[in-house]
Amino acid sequence: MPNFYGLIPAAGWGSRMGAPTPKQYLEVLGRPLIYYAIARLCGCKNIERVYVVLAPDDERWGQYDWEAFAPTLVPLFCGGAERFESVRNGLKAIRDDVAADDWVLVHDAARPCLSDEALGRLIAEGGADPVGGLLAVPVADTLKRADAEQRVAHTEPRAGLWQAQTPQMFRHGALLEALSLPGSHVPTDEAQAMELLGLKPRLVQGDSRNFKVTYAQDLEIASLLLQQEES
C-alpha cells in the first residue's frame, strides 16, 4: 500500500500582503501562520511525514520551537524562486525516502483553516483515484471578465467552474515528472502541472473555510475562524 506524505512550500514572501516579514511567519493568535498548516498535516494519522520547503537562506524557521511535531516534521532548505520550483525541489530532495507510487499532499502554508473532515475526504477520494485529486469548491459568485479599461467585457458562465484549494494530492513520481516538463509554461498549481501530462485530477469537495490568506485583512478572518475552532 502506498504511503501518504505532506509537503508545504514556504520559500516565498507573499508580496501582495505588503508586510516586512514573509507571509508564512506573520503572527496569528500568537503563532506563525505556517504553524496551522503544519499542525493539521502532522496531526493526520494517515500522513507519515511532513516536509516544509524553505528558502536556502531562511533564518526565521529556527526562531520557533517545532519539537512538538518531531519526528514527523522535516525542514528542507531547497526552495526556489517560484512556488512550483519549491515543490519540484522538495520532491527531488525526498525521492530517496519516498516511493514513486506514494502520495504527496502539497498544501499552502497560507491556508491555516483546513479541516480534518476535508483532509480526510481528499485522502479517501483522491487515494482511490488513479490520478489523484485536489480540494476545491464550486464557484458561487458571478464572474466578470474585464476589458483593458477595467470595465465589464462580459459575464462568465460559472456552471462547472470550481475554485482550486489545497492540499493537492498526487503520486510522487508523476508529480515530479509533471513539474519537470521542459518549456516556459509555469503551472500555477500541481493540478495544472498534471493536466499538462494529459491527466484529469479529481475534484474533491472542500469548504470555504480553507481559504488562502493573501491580504492583510485575511489575517483577521483567519483569527476568527481559528478561535471558533478552538472554542
C-alpha positions as CSV (number, residue, x, y, z in Angstrom):
1,M,0.0,0.0,0.0
2,P,1.3,3.5,-0.8
3,N,2.1,5.9,2.0
4,F,1.0,9.5,2.3
5,Y,3.4,12.4,2.8
6,G,2.8,16.1,3.2
7,L,4.8,18.9,1.5
8,I,4.4,22.6,2.3
9,P,6.2,25.0,0.0
10,A,7.2,28.0,2.2
11,A,10.1,29.7,0.4
12,G,8.2,32.8,-0.8
13,W,7.5,36.2,0.6
14,G,3.8,36.9,-0.2
15,S,4.3,40.3,-1.8
16,R,0.5,41.1,-2.0
17,M,0.4,41.1,1.8
18,G,2.7,44.2,1.8
19,A,4.3,43.1,5.1
20,P,8.0,43.4,6.0
21,T,8.0,39.7,7.1
22,P,7.4,36.7,4.8
23,K,3.7,35.9,5.0
24,Q,4.2,32.4,6.4
25,Y,5.8,33.9,9.5
26,L,3.2,36.6,10.2
27,E,1.6,36.1,13.6
28,V,-1.9,34.7,14.0
29,L,-3.1,34.1,17.6
30,G,0.4,34.2,18.8
31,R,1.8,31.7,16.3
32,P,3.3,32.0,12.8
33,L,0.8,31.5,10.1
34,I,2.5,28.3,8.8
35,Y,2.1,26.6,12.2
36,Y,-1.6,25.8,11.5
37,A,-0.9,24.1,8.2
38,I,1.9,22.1,9.8
39,A,-0.3,21.1,12.8
40,R,-3.1,19.9,10.6
41,L,-0.9,17.7,8.4
42,C,1.2,16.4,11.3
43,G,-1.9,15.6,13.2
44,C,-3.3,13.4,10.5
45,K,-2.8,9.7,11.3
46,N,-2.6,8.8,7.6
47,I,0.4,11.0,6.9
48,E,3.8,9.5,7.6
49,R,5.9,12.7,7.4
50,V,5.5,16.3,6.6
51,Y,8.2,18.2,4.7
52,V,8.4,22.0,4.7
53,V,10.4,23.5,1.8
54,L,12.1,26.7,2.9
55,A,14.4,29.2,1.2
56,P,18.1,28.3,1.5
57,D,18.8,31.5,3.5
58,D,15.7,31.2,5.7
59,E,16.8,32.5,9.2
60,R,13.3,32.7,10.8
61,W,12.5,29.0,10.9
62,G,15.0,28.3,13.6
63,Q,13.5,31.0,15.8
64,Y,10.5,28.8,16.6
65,D,10.2,25.6,18.6
66,W,8.9,22.8,16.3
67,E,9.8,20.0,18.7
68,A,6.1,19.1,19.3
69,F,5.9,17.9,15.7
70,A,9.1,15.8,15.8
71,P,9.9,13.4,14.2
72,T,7.1,13.8,11.7
73,L,8.2,17.3,10.6
74,V,11.3,17.7,8.4
75,P,12.5,21.1,7.1
76,L,14.2,21.2,3.6
77,F,16.2,24.3,2.8
78,C,15.9,24.0,-1.0
79,G,13.1,26.4,-2.0
80,G,13.1,28.1,-5.4
81,A,12.1,31.5,-6.8
82,E,8.7,30.2,-7.9
83,R,6.2,28.0,-6.0
84,F,6.4,25.2,-8.5
85,E,10.2,25.2,-8.2
86,S,10.0,24.8,-4.4
87,V,7.6,21.9,-4.8
88,R,9.8,20.3,-7.5
89,N,13.0,20.8,-5.4
90,G,11.2,19.3,-2.4
91,L,10.1,16.3,-4.4
92,K,13.7,15.8,-5.6
93,A,15.1,16.1,-2.1
94,I,12.8,13.3,-0.7
95,R,12.9,10.8,-3.6
96,D,15.3,8.5,-1.7
97,D,12.8,8.3,1.1
98,V,9.5,8.2,-0.8
99,A,8.4,5.7,-3.4
100,A,7.3,6.8,-6.8
101,D,3.8,5.5,-6.1
102,D,3.4,7.2,-2.7
103,W,1.0,10.0,-2.4
104,V,2.2,13.6,-1.7
105,L,-0.2,16.2,-0.4
106,V,1.0,19.7,-1.3
107,H,-0.5,22.3,1.0
108,D,-0.2,26.0,1.1
109,A,1.5,27.5,4.2
110,A,-1.1,30.3,4.0
111,R,-4.2,28.1,4.4
112,P,-4.5,27.8,8.2
113,C,-8.1,26.7,8.4
114,L,-8.0,23.3,6.6
115,S,-10.4,21.0,8.5
116,D,-9.8,17.4,9.4
117,E,-13.0,16.5,7.5
118,A,-11.8,18.0,4.2
119,L,-8.4,16.5,4.6
120,G,-10.0,13.1,5.3
121,R,-12.1,13.3,2.2
122,L,-9.1,14.2,0.0
123,I,-7.2,11.2,1.3
124,A,-10.2,8.8,0.8
125,E,-11.4,10.0,-2.5
126,G,-8.1,11.1,-4.0
127,G,-6.4,8.0,-2.8
128,A,-9.0,5.8,-4.6
129,D,-8.4,7.7,-7.9
130,P,-5.7,6.6,-10.4
131,V,-4.6,10.2,-10.9
132,G,-5.2,11.8,-7.5
133,G,-7.1,15.0,-6.8
134,L,-7.4,18.3,-5.1
135,L,-9.8,20.1,-2.7
136,A,-12.0,22.6,-4.4
137,V,-15.3,24.4,-4.1
138,P,-17.8,25.2,-6.8
139,V,-17.8,28.9,-7.8
140,A,-20.7,30.7,-6.1
141,D,-20.1,34.3,-7.1
142,T,-20.9,35.8,-10.5
143,L,-17.7,36.2,-12.5
144,K,-17.0,39.2,-14.7
145,R,-14.4,39.4,-17.5
146,A,-12.7,42.8,-17.6
147,D,-11.5,44.7,-20.6
148,A,-8.4,46.9,-20.8
149,E,-10.1,49.8,-19.2
150,Q,-11.3,47.7,-16.2
151,R,-14.9,47.7,-17.4
152,V,-17.1,44.6,-17.7
153,A,-16.5,43.0,-21.1
154,H,-18.9,40.1,-20.3
155,T,-20.1,37.8,-17.6
156,E,-18.5,34.4,-17.5
157,P,-20.8,31.4,-17.0
158,R,-20.0,29.7,-13.8
159,A,-21.5,26.4,-14.5
160,G,-18.9,23.7,-14.0
161,L,-16.3,26.1,-12.5
162,W,-14.5,25.2,-9.3
163,Q,-12.1,27.2,-7.2
164,A,-9.0,25.2,-6.5
165,Q,-7.7,24.8,-2.9
166,T,-5.0,22.7,-1.3
167,P,-3.9,20.1,-0.4
168,Q,-3.5,18.8,-3.9
169,M,-2.5,15.1,-3.8
170,F,-0.7,13.1,-6.5
171,R,1.8,10.3,-6.8
172,H,5.4,11.4,-6.1
173,G,6.8,10.1,-9.4
174,A,4.0,11.5,-11.6
175,L,4.0,14.9,-9.9
176,L,7.8,15.2,-10.2
177,E,7.6,14.3,-13.9
178,A,4.8,16.9,-14.4
179,L,6.8,19.7,-12.7
180,S,10.0,18.8,-14.7
181,L,8.4,19.1,-18.2
182,P,10.6,21.3,-20.5
183,G,9.2,24.6,-21.7
184,S,8.5,28.1,-20.4
185,H,5.0,27.4,-19.0
186,V,4.8,28.0,-15.3
187,P,2.0,25.9,-13.7
188,T,0.0,27.8,-11.0
189,D,-0.7,24.7,-9.1
190,E,0.1,21.0,-9.0
191,A,-3.2,20.1,-10.7
192,Q,-2.4,22.2,-13.7
193,A,1.0,20.5,-14.0
194,M,-0.7,17.1,-14.0
195,E,-3.1,18.4,-16.7
196,L,-0.1,19.2,-18.9
197,L,0.6,15.4,-18.7
198,G,-2.8,14.8,-20.2
199,L,-4.3,13.7,-16.9
200,K,-7.6,14.8,-15.2
201,P,-7.3,15.2,-11.4
202,R,-10.4,14.5,-9.4
203,L,-12.2,17.5,-7.7
204,V,-12.9,16.7,-4.1
205,Q,-15.4,18.9,-2.2
206,G,-13.6,21.3,0.1
207,D,-15.2,24.2,2.1
208,S,-14.9,27.9,2.2
209,R,-13.0,28.0,5.5
210,N,-10.0,26.6,3.7
211,F,-9.2,30.0,2.1
212,K,-5.8,31.3,1.3
213,V,-4.5,34.3,3.4
214,T,-3.5,36.8,0.7
215,Y,-4.2,40.3,2.0
216,A,-3.7,41.9,5.4
217,Q,-7.5,41.7,6.3
218,D,-7.4,38.0,5.7
219,L,-5.4,37.5,8.9
220,E,-8.3,38.8,10.9
221,I,-10.7,36.4,9.2
222,A,-8.3,33.5,9.9
223,S,-8.0,34.5,13.5
224,L,-11.8,34.5,14.0
225,L,-12.1,31.0,12.3
226,L,-9.3,29.6,14.4
227,Q,-10.7,31.0,17.6
228,Q,-14.1,29.4,16.8
229,E,-12.4,26.1,16.1
230,E,-10.6,26.2,19.5
231,S,-13.7,27.2,21.5
